[in-house]
Amino acid sequence: MTTMTISTITLEGVTCANCANSVSNALHSVQGVENFDVDLFDQITTITYDDDQTSSSIIRSTIEQSNCDVH
Protein backbone atom coordinates (compact mmCIF):
# COMPACT_ATOMS: atom_id res chain seq x y z
CA MET A 1 0.00 0.00 0.00
CA THR A 2 1.32 3.44 -0.97
CA THR A 3 1.62 6.02 1.77
CA MET A 4 1.28 9.59 0.56
CA THR A 5 2.82 12.39 2.61
CA ILE A 6 2.04 16.09 2.37
CA SER A 7 4.84 18.47 3.26
CA THR A 8 5.14 22.26 3.18
CA ILE A 9 8.62 23.66 2.60
CA THR A 10 9.69 27.30 2.88
CA LEU A 11 11.41 28.56 -0.26
CA GLU A 12 14.09 31.01 0.80
CA GLY A 13 15.21 33.33 -1.96
CA VAL A 14 12.47 32.33 -4.40
CA THR A 15 11.34 35.79 -5.40
CA CYS A 16 10.50 35.70 -9.11
CA ALA A 17 8.71 33.59 -11.70
CA ASN A 18 12.01 32.19 -13.00
CA CYS A 19 12.85 30.95 -9.50
CA ALA A 20 9.42 29.35 -9.17
CA ASN A 21 9.93 27.64 -12.55
CA SER A 22 13.32 26.33 -11.44
CA VAL A 23 11.74 24.83 -8.32
CA SER A 24 8.89 23.35 -10.38
CA ASN A 25 11.31 21.77 -12.85
CA ALA A 26 13.36 20.34 -9.99
CA LEU A 27 10.28 18.86 -8.32
CA HIS A 28 9.16 17.27 -11.61
CA SER A 29 12.46 15.37 -11.63
CA VAL A 30 11.94 13.73 -8.22
CA GLN A 31 10.51 10.24 -8.51
CA GLY A 32 7.59 9.81 -6.13
CA VAL A 33 6.44 13.45 -6.15
CA GLU A 34 2.79 13.21 -7.11
CA ASN A 35 1.65 16.83 -6.85
CA PHE A 36 3.00 20.19 -5.76
CA ASP A 37 2.11 23.86 -5.67
CA VAL A 38 4.76 26.58 -5.66
CA ASP A 39 3.39 29.70 -3.95
CA LEU A 40 5.62 32.59 -4.97
CA PHE A 41 3.80 35.15 -2.82
CA ASP A 42 4.20 33.20 0.45
CA GLN A 43 7.50 31.59 -0.68
CA ILE A 44 6.38 28.04 0.12
CA THR A 45 5.73 24.84 -1.75
CA THR A 46 3.25 22.19 -0.70
CA ILE A 47 4.21 18.76 -1.98
CA THR A 48 2.40 15.44 -2.01
CA TYR A 49 4.78 12.51 -2.39
CA ASP A 50 5.07 8.77 -1.98
CA ASP A 51 7.36 8.26 0.99
CA ASP A 52 8.27 4.78 -0.27
CA GLN A 53 9.95 6.43 -3.29
CA THR A 54 11.41 9.65 -1.88
CA SER A 55 11.84 11.61 1.33
CA SER A 56 11.55 15.14 2.57
CA SER A 57 15.35 15.43 2.75
CA ILE A 58 15.74 14.38 -0.91
CA ILE A 59 13.08 16.90 -1.94
CA ARG A 60 14.72 19.69 0.08
CA SER A 61 18.13 18.90 -1.39
CA THR A 62 16.72 18.92 -4.93
CA ILE A 63 15.07 22.31 -4.32
CA GLU A 64 18.31 23.74 -2.90
CA GLN A 65 20.20 22.60 -6.01
CA SER A 66 17.72 24.38 -8.29
CA ASN A 67 19.16 27.81 -7.47
CA CYS A 68 17.75 30.78 -9.28
CA ASP A 69 20.60 32.76 -10.79
CA VAL A 70 18.55 35.51 -12.40
CA HIS A 71 18.81 38.12 -9.64
Backbone as JSON, one array per atom type, in Angstrom:
{
  "sequence": "MTTMTISTITLEGVTCANCANSVSNALHSVQGVENFDVDLFDQITTITYDDDQTSSSIIRSTIEQSNCDVH",
  "N": [[0.85, -1.18, 0.0], [0.56, 2.2, -0.84], [1.89, 5.0, 0.76], [1.02, 8.26, 1.08], [2.49, 11.41, 1.59], [2.14, 14.69, 2.79], [3.84, 17.69, 2.56], [5.01, 20.86, 3.59], [7.22, 23.25, 2.46], [9.44, 25.88, 3.12], [10.5, 28.33, 0.86], [13.3, 29.8, 0.55], [14.58, 32.76, -0.79], [13.29, 32.51, -3.2], [12.01, 34.49, -5.37], [10.99, 35.33, -7.78], [9.3, 34.69, -10.94], [10.95, 33.09, -12.55], [12.51, 31.78, -10.66], [10.52, 30.29, -9.35], [9.8, 28.63, -11.48], [12.18, 27.19, -11.77], [12.2, 25.74, -9.37], [9.85, 24.26, -9.75], [10.56, 22.72, -12.02], [12.64, 21.24, -10.9], [11.23, 19.77, -8.94], [9.6, 18.22, -10.58], [11.42, 16.38, -11.44], [11.85, 14.61, -9.39], [11.41, 11.39, -8.44], [8.44, 9.95, -7.31], [7.21, 12.22, -6.36], [4.05, 13.37, -6.4], [2.29, 15.54, -6.62], [2.4, 19.11, -6.53], [2.53, 22.5, -5.35], [3.75, 25.6, -6.05], [4.05, 28.44, -4.27], [4.59, 31.56, -4.9], [4.12, 34.07, -3.74], [3.87, 33.61, -0.92], [6.2, 32.27, -0.6], [6.48, 29.41, -0.38], [6.25, 25.85, -0.85], [3.93, 23.3, -1.35], [3.88, 19.91, -1.14], [2.93, 16.75, -2.34], [3.84, 13.48, -1.85], [5.08, 10.15, -2.45], [6.17, 8.37, 0.14], [7.54, 6.01, 0.05], [9.09, 6.14, -2.15], [10.56, 8.49, -2.15], [11.95, 11.11, -0.05], [11.51, 13.69, 2.43], [13.97, 14.96, 2.88], [15.39, 14.42, 0.52], [13.82, 15.79, -1.31], [14.06, 18.44, -0.33], [16.82, 18.83, -0.73], [16.98, 18.65, -3.51], [15.49, 20.9, -4.24], [17.13, 22.91, -3.16], [19.31, 22.68, -4.85], [18.37, 23.74, -7.14], [18.97, 26.38, -7.69], [18.21, 29.8, -8.3], [19.46, 31.87, -10.59], [18.97, 34.37, -11.6], [18.84, 36.84, -10.4]],
  "CA": [[0.0, 0.0, 0.0], [1.32, 3.44, -0.97], [1.62, 6.02, 1.77], [1.28, 9.59, 0.56], [2.82, 12.39, 2.61], [2.04, 16.09, 2.37], [4.84, 18.47, 3.26], [5.14, 22.26, 3.18], [8.62, 23.66, 2.6], [9.69, 27.3, 2.88], [11.41, 28.56, -0.26], [14.09, 31.01, 0.8], [15.21, 33.33, -1.96], [12.47, 32.33, -4.4], [11.34, 35.79, -5.4], [10.5, 35.7, -9.11], [8.71, 33.59, -11.7], [12.01, 32.19, -13.0], [12.85, 30.95, -9.5], [9.42, 29.35, -9.17], [9.93, 27.64, -12.55], [13.32, 26.33, -11.44], [11.74, 24.83, -8.32], [8.89, 23.35, -10.38], [11.31, 21.77, -12.85], [13.36, 20.34, -9.99], [10.28, 18.86, -8.32], [9.16, 17.27, -11.61], [12.46, 15.37, -11.63], [11.94, 13.73, -8.22], [10.51, 10.24, -8.51], [7.59, 9.81, -6.13], [6.44, 13.45, -6.15], [2.79, 13.21, -7.11], [1.65, 16.83, -6.85], [3.0, 20.19, -5.76], [2.11, 23.86, -5.67], [4.76, 26.58, -5.66], [3.39, 29.7, -3.95], [5.62, 32.59, -4.97], [3.8, 35.15, -2.82], [4.2, 33.2, 0.45], [7.5, 31.59, -0.68], [6.38, 28.04, 0.12], [5.73, 24.84, -1.75], [3.25, 22.19, -0.7], [4.21, 18.76, -1.98], [2.4, 15.44, -2.01], [4.78, 12.51, -2.39], [5.07, 8.77, -1.98], [7.36, 8.26, 0.99], [8.27, 4.78, -0.27], [9.95, 6.43, -3.29], [11.41, 9.65, -1.88], [11.84, 11.61, 1.33], [11.55, 15.14, 2.57], [15.35, 15.43, 2.75], [15.74, 14.38, -0.91], [13.08, 16.9, -1.94], [14.72, 19.69, 0.08], [18.13, 18.9, -1.39], [16.72, 18.92, -4.93], [15.07, 22.31, -4.32], [18.31, 23.74, -2.9], [20.2, 22.6, -6.01], [17.72, 24.38, -8.29], [19.16, 27.81, -7.47], [17.75, 30.78, -9.28], [20.6, 32.76, -10.79], [18.55, 35.51, -12.4], [18.81, 38.12, -9.64]],
  "C": [[0.89, 1.25, 0.0], [0.89, 4.43, 0.1], [2.0, 7.37, 1.19], [1.5, 10.54, 1.73], [2.66, 13.77, 2.01], [3.0, 16.9, 3.22], [4.84, 19.9, 2.71], [6.56, 22.7, 3.48], [8.73, 25.15, 2.27], [10.75, 27.44, 1.8], [12.14, 29.87, -0.05], [14.72, 31.49, -0.5], [14.44, 33.16, -3.25], [11.57, 33.55, -4.52], [10.79, 36.18, -6.76], [9.95, 34.46, -9.81], [9.76, 32.6, -12.19], [12.46, 31.26, -11.87], [11.78, 29.88, -9.29], [9.47, 28.26, -10.25], [11.08, 26.68, -12.3], [12.94, 25.3, -10.39], [10.78, 23.81, -8.92], [9.6, 22.3, -11.22], [12.06, 20.77, -11.99], [12.41, 19.32, -9.37], [9.74, 17.83, -9.31], [10.17, 16.13, -11.77], [12.54, 14.36, -10.49], [10.91, 12.62, -8.34], [9.74, 10.11, -7.2], [6.82, 11.07, -5.79], [5.2, 13.36, -7.03], [2.16, 14.55, -7.49], [2.4, 17.88, -6.02], [2.42, 21.51, -6.23], [3.2, 24.79, -5.15], [4.05, 27.92, -5.49], [4.47, 30.78, -3.85], [5.38, 33.69, -3.95], [4.23, 34.8, -1.38], [5.55, 32.49, 0.54], [7.48, 30.22, 0.0], [6.01, 27.12, -1.04], [5.09, 23.75, -0.9], [3.36, 21.01, -1.65], [3.52, 17.52, -1.44], [3.32, 14.41, -2.66], [4.61, 11.14, -1.74], [6.34, 8.55, -1.15], [8.06, 6.91, 0.88], [9.28, 5.03, -1.39], [10.91, 7.59, -3.05], [11.22, 10.08, -0.43], [11.89, 13.13, 1.32], [12.96, 15.68, 2.39], [15.81, 15.42, 1.29], [15.07, 15.54, -1.64], [13.74, 18.23, -1.6], [16.06, 19.87, -0.64], [17.96, 19.24, -2.87], [16.32, 20.39, -5.13], [16.28, 23.22, -4.14], [19.25, 23.76, -4.1], [19.62, 23.31, -7.23], [17.88, 25.9, -8.25], [18.71, 28.66, -8.66], [18.85, 31.83, -9.43], [20.24, 34.04, -11.53], [18.66, 36.84, -11.67], [20.06, 38.92, -9.83]]
}
